[in-house]
Amino acid sequence: MSEPDIRREKASPGERYVTEIDGTEAYLTFEDVDGGKRVTDHTIVPKALGGKGVGTRLVRRAVEDARAEGRKIIPKCWFVKMQIDRHPEWRDVLA
C-alpha cells in the first residue's frame, strides 16, 4: 500500500488529520489550547483499514506538525499515547 495523503482540516471544536483509502476515511482529532499545547482527542481507524499502519501515520503527522509549530502534545487519546510510547524519537513532543 502506498503512503496515503493526509490532509489537515477544520473540525468542531478543533481540527483533524484525515486520510481516505479505498473510500474509507480514518482520522485523528485535536484541539490547540493555551500554552502551546495540542490535545489529541480521538483516533478513528475503521476495521477495513486496521492493521495497515494508517493510525500510526496519522500520529506521525501530528508529531511532525507539533514539532514544526513548537507545540507539545497532550495525548488524551490512548492510541496516540501508545504510539508515542512505542516511538522514543517522538517523545520530545509530549507535554
C-alpha positions as CSV (number, residue, x, y, z in Angstrom):
1,M,0.0,0.0,0.0
2,S,1.4,3.4,-1.0
3,E,1.6,6.2,1.6
4,P,-1.9,7.8,1.8
5,D,-2.3,11.6,1.6
6,I,-3.1,13.1,5.0
7,R,-4.9,16.4,5.0
8,R,-5.5,18.8,7.9
9,E,-8.9,20.3,8.1
10,K,-11.1,22.3,10.5
11,A,-13.5,20.2,12.7
12,S,-15.7,21.3,15.5
13,P,-14.3,22.3,18.0
14,G,-10.7,21.9,16.7
15,E,-9.1,20.3,13.7
16,R,-8.4,16.8,12.4
17,Y,-6.0,14.9,10.2
18,V,-7.9,12.8,7.8
19,T,-7.0,10.3,5.1
20,E,-9.2,8.2,2.8
21,I,-8.2,4.8,1.4
22,D,-10.4,2.9,-1.0
23,G,-13.4,5.1,0.0
24,T,-12.9,4.6,3.8
25,E,-11.9,7.5,6.0
26,A,-9.6,7.4,9.0
27,Y,-8.9,10.5,11.2
28,L,-7.2,11.9,14.3
29,T,-8.9,14.9,16.0
30,F,-7.1,17.5,18.1
31,E,-7.5,21.0,19.6
32,D,-4.9,23.6,20.3
33,V,-5.1,25.0,23.8
34,D,-3.3,27.8,25.7
35,G,0.4,27.4,26.5
36,G,1.5,25.9,23.2
37,K,-0.3,22.6,23.8
38,R,-2.2,20.4,21.4
39,V,-4.7,18.0,22.9
40,T,-5.3,14.8,20.8
41,D,-8.8,13.6,21.4
42,H,-9.6,10.6,19.2
43,T,-8.0,8.4,16.5
44,I,-10.6,6.6,14.4
45,V,-9.5,3.9,12.0
46,P,-12.3,1.7,10.7
47,K,-11.9,-2.1,10.8
48,A,-11.4,-2.1,7.0
49,L,-8.2,-0.2,7.4
50,G,-7.0,-1.8,10.6
51,G,-3.5,-3.3,10.8
52,K,-2.2,-1.3,7.8
53,G,-0.3,1.4,9.8
54,V,-2.9,4.1,9.0
55,G,-3.3,5.2,12.6
56,T,0.5,5.3,13.1
57,R,0.8,7.5,10.0
58,L,-1.8,9.9,11.4
59,V,0.1,10.1,14.7
60,R,3.4,10.7,12.8
61,R,1.8,13.7,11.0
62,A,0.5,15.1,14.3
63,V,4.0,14.8,15.8
64,E,5.7,16.4,12.8
65,D,3.2,19.3,12.8
66,A,3.6,19.8,16.6
67,R,7.3,20.0,16.2
68,A,7.1,22.4,13.3
69,E,4.7,24.6,15.2
70,G,6.5,24.5,18.5
71,R,3.7,22.7,20.3
72,K,3.6,19.9,22.8
73,I,1.0,17.1,22.6
74,I,-1.3,16.1,25.5
75,P,-2.4,12.7,24.4
76,K,-6.0,12.2,25.7
77,C,-6.4,9.5,23.0
78,W,-4.9,6.2,24.2
79,F,-3.8,5.3,20.7
80,V,-1.7,8.5,20.4
81,K,-0.1,7.9,23.8
82,M,0.6,4.2,22.8
83,Q,2.3,5.2,19.5
84,I,4.4,7.9,21.1
85,D,5.5,5.4,23.8
86,R,6.5,3.0,21.0
87,H,8.5,5.6,19.2
88,P,11.1,7.1,21.5
89,E,12.1,9.6,18.8
90,W,8.6,11.2,19.1
91,R,8.7,11.7,22.9
92,D,10.1,15.2,22.6
93,V,6.6,16.5,21.7
94,L,5.0,15.2,24.9
95,A,3.7,17.8,27.2
